[in-house]
Amino acid sequence: MGLMMGLVSTAQAETLTDALALAYQTNPSLQAQRANQRATDEGVVQAKTAFRPALNGSVSVSGSDTHLADPVVTRDILGRVTSTRDTNTSAGSGAGLSLSQTLYTGGRASANLTAAEANVLAGREDLRSVEQSVLGNVIQTYVDVRRDQERLRIAQENVNVLSRQLEESNARFEVGEITRTDVAQSEARLAAARASLSSSQALLAASRAAYAAVVGQNPTDLAPEPSLKALLPTSVEQAFDLVDQNNPSIQSARYAEQAAAARVAAARAARRPTVSARAGYEFDAGRSNGAGEQFNDFSRSLTGTITASVPIFTGGLTSSQIRAAIEQENAARIAVEGAKRAALQQISTAWNNLLASRANLISNEEQVRATKIAFEGVRQEQQVGLRTTLDVLNAQLELANAEVALVVARRDEYVASASVLQAMGALNVANLAPDVERYDPVKSYDKVNHAVGWVPWEPVLHGVDKLGAPSTKVQGETVATAR
């Protein structure tokens, strides 16, 4: 039974959905980007530690043995020497706990948290961009393999037809119906067809290697790719609207601008006062020259401190940091415009390529239909002496070229459709392989965001820190929060 199931599985054709699912789960570029995103998620946790307490413990043990240059002599009341000491020994130990809590940072901690959350959202868009790129490569390599398989089939059929044509030419030459020139022409075309067959084999091998690099396994019997027509917009105007709303490069640039605005607020908050609290518990024990027990005779201390500080003069450091942050925000704002222009150029190019490839596909289909009729007509006319061998060879060459052009046109139309979806931000596994379990970056974010470390007063300190703090909002936009 197991052998039969293996044979059935091997006989089944591999679909585009299968290839997309395998690449989605195993592609190294996509896996690496997911790992980078999980590292970015940790930035939010690290930013939140500014609102959380820190508990530190310390233990110390010390000892010394000092040789005295002048020995210490002890005498009794009669002046007699009772003891002489030429060394001084001491030992000590101590331990302590300290608890510190930042109460107010002038908005710096809040701004850093906002920047970290914006970085998470930008990272998710970058992950979506990499996902689109990988899926686009899978589609391209899939249709490339199918194109080259068809090209190889056409080349093999062309060799077979020209081989039969050469046999026919030799037979007709033997009976004197044609000349040696006609036979040589058939031989030359067959040699050219065999060279084309070798080139087709090499192209297919290269396409199979590219497919294996992206998908993770060698292609088998590839099934025809499903239509993408239902996912495509009906007009270029609709495509432009969807690009602005959903293109991952534009969205990532917008979140990067929000992060830059938050870093400006954090730099400005450095001029504001900070308040922190600290509590400590310590004990020390010691003995000298053997007097006392080290761990029985010790002192205890409990301390509490609230400290408020404000920078008065930093040598221009704070002002310089603010100016640098502002320029970085300007660069991020300009990058948003650059991303918009690049995305509009991408969708415009992809849409026009789609229109051109559709027109080429229709023309090539008509060309193949007409060329087949012409080829059959020329062959029949040759039988009655109205056409020469060269006419038949030319007609066969035109038919083979037309069939190859049609195969290439179908591939180009499909790749152009995928390029339009990619520019729109719609080339995702939810649309292409809805049954595949999707990777959700929010789950990994929630996992680390609710890890050990949260304290119940954290939201209160977050709210207090925003009082009088510089604004973290981008002008005209609302800062999103990662969730």
C-alpha positions in Angstrom: 0.0 0.0 0.0 2.8 2.4 0.9 4.5 1.8 -2.5 1.3 2.4 -4.4 0.7 5.7 -2.5 4.3 6.7 -3.4 3.7 5.9 -7.1 0.5 8.0 -7.1 2.2 10.9 -5.4 5.1 10.8 -8.0 2.6 10.7 -10.9 0.7 13.8 -9.7 1.7 17.0 -11.4 3.3 19.7 -9.3 1.2 22.9 -9.2 2.1 26.5 -8.8 0.3 26.4 -5.4 2.6 23.6 -4.3 5.7 25.5 -5.3 4.5 28.7 -3.6 3.7 26.8 -0.4 7.1 25.1 -0.3 9.0 28.4 -0.9 6.8 30.2 1.6 7.8 27.7 4.3 11.5 27.1 3.4 13.0 29.9 1.4 16.2 31.2 3.1 15.6 34.8 2.3 12.1 34.8 3.7 13.2 32.8 6.8 16.1 35.3 7.4 13.7 38.3 7.1 11.3 36.7 9.6 14.2 36.3 12.1 15.2 39.9 11.5 11.6 40.9 12.3 11.6 39.0 15.5 14.8 40.8 16.5 13.1 44.1 15.7 10.2 43.1 18.0 12.6 42.9 20.9 13.2 46.7 20.5 9.8 47.4 21.9 10.5 45.2 25.0 13.8 47.0 25.5 12.1 50.4 25.2 9.5 49.4 27.8 12.2 48.6 30.4 12.6 52.3 30.9 9.2 52.2 32.8 10.1 49.1 34.8 12.2 48.7 38.0 15.6 47.2 38.1 16.7 45.0 41.0 20.5 44.5 41.6 22.2 42.4 44.2 25.9 42.5 45.3 28.1 40.4 47.5 31.7 41.2 48.6 34.4 39.5 50.6 37.6 41.2 51.4 40.8 40.5 53.4 44.2 42.0 54.0 47.5 41.1 55.7 49.9 44.0 56.2 53.4 43.6 57.6 54.3 46.6 59.8 57.7 48.4 59.4 57.6 49.2 63.1 56.2 46.4 65.3 53.5 47.4 67.7 54.6 46.6 71.3 52.0 46.3 74.1 53.2 46.8 77.8 51.4 46.4 81.1 51.4 49.0 83.8 54.8 47.9 85.1 56.3 48.4 81.7 56.7 44.8 80.9 56.2 43.7 77.3 53.0 41.6 77.1 52.7 41.3 73.3 54.4 42.3 70.1 52.6 42.6 66.7 54.4 43.0 63.4 51.4 42.4 61.1 47.9 43.9 60.8 45.2 41.6 59.4 41.6 42.4 58.6 38.7 40.7 56.9 35.3 41.8 55.8 32.2 40.8 53.9 29.0 42.5 52.8 25.9 42.1 50.7 23.2 44.4 49.4 20.1 44.8 47.3 19.2 47.9 45.4 15.9 48.7 43.7 15.7 51.5 41.2 12.8 52.9 39.4 12.6 55.7 36.8 9.6 57.9 37.5 9.8 60.6 34.8 12.1 61.1 31.8 10.5 64.2 30.2 9.1 62.1 27.5 12.3 60.4 26.3 11.2 56.9 27.3 7.8 57.4 25.7 9.3 58.7 22.5 11.8 55.8 22.3 8.9 53.4 22.8 6.9 55.1 20.0 10.0 54.8 17.7 10.4 51.1 18.5 6.7 50.4 17.8 7.0 52.3 14.5 10.2 50.2 13.6 8.2 47.0 14.2 5.5 48.2 11.8 8.0 49.2 9.2 9.7 45.8 9.6 6.5 44.1 9.0 6.1 45.9 5.7 9.7 45.0 4.8 8.8 41.4 5.6 5.8 41.7 3.3 8.0 43.1 0.6 10.5 40.2 0.8 7.6 37.8 0.8 6.3 39.4 -2.4 9.7 39.2 -4.0 10.1 35.5 -3.1 6.6 34.7 -4.4 7.3 36.7 -7.6 10.5 34.8 -8.1 8.7 31.5 -7.6 6.1 32.5 -10.3 8.8 33.6 -12.7 10.9 30.5 -12.3 7.8 28.3 -12.5 6.6 29.7 -15.8 10.2 29.9 -17.1 10.5 26.1 -16.6 7.2 25.5 -18.4 8.2 27.9 -21.2 11.5 26.1 -21.7 9.9 22.7 -21.5 7.6 23.8 -24.3 10.5 25.3 -26.2 12.3 22.0 -25.9 9.2 20.1 -27.1 8.9 22.4 -30.1 12.6 22.0 -30.9 12.4 18.2 -30.7 9.3 18.2 -32.9 11.1 20.4 -35.4 14.1 18.0 -35.4 11.6 15.1 -36.0 9.9 16.9 -38.9 13.1 18.0 -40.5 14.5 14.4 -40.2 11.4 13.1 -42.1 11.9 15.9 -44.6 15.5 14.9 -45.2 14.5 11.3 -45.6 11.8 12.4 -48.1 14.3 14.6 -49.9 16.8 11.7 -50.2 14.1 9.4 -51.6 13.0 12.0 -54.2 16.7 12.6 -55.1 17.2 9.0 -55.7 14.4 8.9 -58.3 15.5 12.2 -59.8 12.6 14.5 -58.7 14.9 17.0 -57.0 18.5 18.0 -57.1 21.4 17.6 -54.7 20.9 21.2 -53.7 17.5 20.4 -52.3 19.0 17.6 -50.2 21.8 19.9 -48.9 19.2 22.5 -47.9 17.3 19.8 -45.9 20.6 18.7 -44.3 21.5 22.3 -43.3 18.1 23.0 -41.7 18.2 19.7 -39.8 21.7 20.6 -38.4 20.4 24.0 -37.4 17.4 22.4 -35.7 19.7 20.1 -33.7 21.8 23.0 -32.6 18.6 24.8 -31.5 17.6 21.6 -29.6 20.9 21.6 -27.7 20.4 25.3 -26.8 16.8 24.6 -25.6 18.1 21.8 -23.4 20.7 24.1 -21.8 18.1 26.8 -21.2 15.8 24.3 -19.5 18.6 23.1 -17.3 19.3 26.7 -16.2 15.6 27.4 -15.5 15.4 24.2 -13.5 18.4 25.2 -11.4 16.8 28.7 -10.8 13.6 27.0 -9.8 15.4 24.7 -7.3 17.2 27.7 -5.8 14.0 29.6 -5.0 11.5 26.8 -4.3 13.9 24.3 -2.6 13.5 21.3 -4.9 13.8 20.3 -8.5 10.7 20.8 -10.7 8.8 17.7 -11.7 5.9 17.6 -14.1 4.5 21.1 -13.7 0.8 21.7 -14.2 -0.5 24.7 -16.1 -0.4 27.9 -13.9 -3.8 29.2 -12.7 -5.2 32.5 -14.1 -4.5 35.7 -12.2 -7.2 37.7 -13.9 -9.5 37.7 -10.9 -6.8 39.4 -8.8 -6.0 42.1 -11.3 -7.5 45.6 -11.3 -9.9 46.6 -14.0 -8.2 49.9 -14.8 -4.9 51.6 -14.3 -6.6 54.2 -12.1 -7.7 51.5 -9.7 -4.2 50.1 -9.7 -2.7 53.5 -8.8 -5.2 53.8 -5.9 -4.3 50.4 -4.5 -0.6 51.1 -4.8 -0.8 54.1 -2.5 -2.8 52.2 0.0 -1.0 48.8 0.0 2.4 49.0 -1.5 4.8 47.7 1.2 7.7 50.1 0.3 5.5 53.1 0.7 4.0 51.9 4.0 7.5 51.0 5.3 8.7 54.5 4.5 5.8 56.1 6.3 6.4 54.1 9.4 10.1 55.0 9.2 9.1 58.6 9.1 7.0 58.1 12.2 10.0 56.5 14.0 12.2 59.4 12.9 9.7 61.9 14.3 9.7 60.0 17.6 13.5 60.1 17.7 13.3 63.9 17.3 11.0 64.0 20.4 13.4 61.8 22.3 16.3 64.1 21.5 14.4 67.2 22.6 13.3 65.4 25.8 17.0 65.3 26.8 16.6 69.0 27.9 13.8 68.1 30.3 14.2 67.0 34.0 14.3 63.3 35.0 13.1 61.9 38.3 14.1 58.5 39.7 13.8 56.6 42.9 16.2 54.2 44.6 15.9 51.9 47.6 18.8 49.9 49.1 19.4 47.4 51.8 23.0 46.5 52.8 24.9 44.9 55.6 28.7 44.8 56.3 30.7 42.6 58.7 34.4 42.7 59.5 37.1 41.9 62.0 40.6 43.1 62.6 43.6 41.1 64.0 41.3 38.2 64.9 38.9 40.4 67.0 35.2 39.6 66.5 33.4 37.1 64.4 33.0 38.1 60.8 29.5 36.8 60.3 28.1 37.4 63.8 29.0 41.1 64.2 27.7 43.1 61.3 25.9 46.4 60.5 22.7 46.9 58.6 21.5 49.9 56.5 18.3 50.7 54.7 18.4 53.7 52.4 15.8 55.4 50.1 16.5 58.2 47.6 14.5 60.2 45.1 16.6 62.1 42.7 15.6 64.8 40.2 18.1 66.1 37.7 18.1 68.5 34.8 20.9 69.2 32.3 22.3 72.7 32.5 25.2 72.6 30.1 26.3 69.8 27.8 28.8 71.6 25.6 26.3 71.7 22.7 25.8 67.9 22.6 22.0 68.0 23.1 21.5 70.7 20.5 23.6 68.8 18.0 21.7 65.6 18.7 18.4 67.5 18.1 19.6 68.9 14.8 20.8 65.5 13.6 17.5 63.9 14.5 15.6 66.7 12.7 17.7 66.1 9.5 17.1 62.4 9.8 13.4 63.1 10.0 13.7 65.3 6.9 15.5 62.4 5.1 12.7 60.0 6.1 10.0 62.4 4.9 11.8 62.7 1.5 12.1 58.9 1.4 8.3 58.6 1.6 8.0 60.7 -1.5 10.8 58.7 -3.2 9.0 55.5 -2.4 5.7 56.8 -3.8 7.4 57.8 -7.1 9.2 54.5 -7.4 6.0 52.6 -6.7 4.1 54.7 -9.3 6.8 54.0 -11.8 6.7 50.3 -11.0 2.9 50.0 -11.4 3.0 52.1 -14.6 5.7 50.0 -16.1 4.1 46.8 -15.0 0.6 47.8 -16.3 1.9 48.8 -19.7 4.0 45.6 -19.9 0.8 43.7 -19.2 -1.1 45.5 -21.9 1.7 45.0 -24.4 2.1 41.3 -23.5 -1.7 40.7 -23.9 -1.6 42.3 -27.3 1.5 40.2 -28.2 -0.3 37.1 -27.0 -3.3 37.7 -29.2 -1.1 38.4 -32.2 1.1 35.4 -31.6 -2.0 33.1 -31.3 -3.2 34.4 -34.7 0.3 34.0 -36.1 0.5 30.4 -35.1 -3.0 29.7 -36.5 -2.1 31.3 -39.9 1.3 29.7 -40.0 0.0 26.2 -39.5 -2.4 26.7 -42.4 0.4 28.1 -44.6 2.7 25.2 -43.7 0.1 22.6 -44.6 -0.7 24.4 -47.8 3.0 24.6 -48.9 3.5 20.9 -48.2 0.5 20.0 -50.4 1.6 22.4 -53.1 5.1 20.7 -53.0 3.5 17.4 -53.7 2.2 18.6 -57.0 5.3 20.5 -57.9 4.2 24.0 -57.2 6.6 24.6 -54.3 10.2 23.8 -53.8 11.9 22.0 -50.9 13.2 25.4 -49.7 9.7 26.7 -49.5 8.7 23.8 -47.3 11.8 24.3 -45.1 11.0 28.0 -44.7 7.4 27.3 -43.8 8.5 24.8 -41.2 10.9 27.3 -39.7 8.3 30.0 -39.6 5.9 27.6 -37.8 8.5 26.6 -35.2 9.4 30.2 -34.6 5.8 31.2 -34.3 5.1 28.4 -31.8 8.1 29.5 -29.7 7.0 33.1 -29.8 3.6 32.1 -28.6 5.1 30.2 -25.6 7.2 33.2 -24.7 4.2 35.5 -25.0 2.2 33.4 -22.6 5.1 33.4 -20.1 5.5 37.2 -20.5 1.8 37.8 -20.0 1.7 35.8 -16.8 4.9 37.4 -15.4 3.5 40.9 -16.2 0.3 40.1 -14.3 2.3 39.0 -11.3 4.4 42.2 -11.5 1.2 44.3 -11.4 0.0 42.4 -8.3 3.5 42.9 -6.7 3.5 46.6 -7.4 0.0 46.8 -5.8 1.1 44.9 -2.8 -1.4 42.1 -3.5 1.1 39.3 -4.4 0.8 37.4 -1.2 0.2 33.8 -0.1 -3.4 34.6 1.0 -4.3 35.4 -2.6 -2.2 32.8 -4.3 -2.3 29.8 -1.9 -5.1 30.5 0.6 -5.0 27.0 2.1 -1.3 27.4 3.2 -0.8 28.2 6.9 0.4 31.8 7.0 3.2 33.2 9.1 1.8 35.8 11.5 4.4 38.3 12.8 1.9 39.6 15.3 2.0 36.3 17.2 5.8 36.4 17.8 5.4 40.1 18.7 2.7 39.4 21.3 4.8 36.5 22.7 7.8 38.7 23.6 5.7 41.8 24.4 3.9 39.9 27.2 7.0 38.1 28.5 8.3 38.3 32.0 9.1 41.9 33.1 5.8 43.7 33.0 4.7 45.5 36.2 1.3 46.8 37.0 2.4 50.5 37.4 4.0 50.5 33.9 1.0 52.1 32.1 0.8 54.8 34.8 4.4 55.8 34.4 3.9 55.7 30.7 1.1 58.2 31.0 3.0 60.4 33.5 6.0 60.5 31.2 4.0 62.0 28.4 3.1 65.0 30.5 4.8 68.1 29.0 6.7 65.8 26.6 7.5 66.8 23.0 5.0 65.5 20.4 6.0 62.3 18.6 3.4 62.7 15.8 4.3 63.3 12.2 2.6 66.4 10.9 -0.8 65.5 9.4 -0.6 61.8 10.4 -1.3 59.7 13.4 1.4 57.5 14.8 0.4 53.9 14.7 1.0 51.4 17.5 2.3 47.9 17.0 -0.1 45.2 18.1 
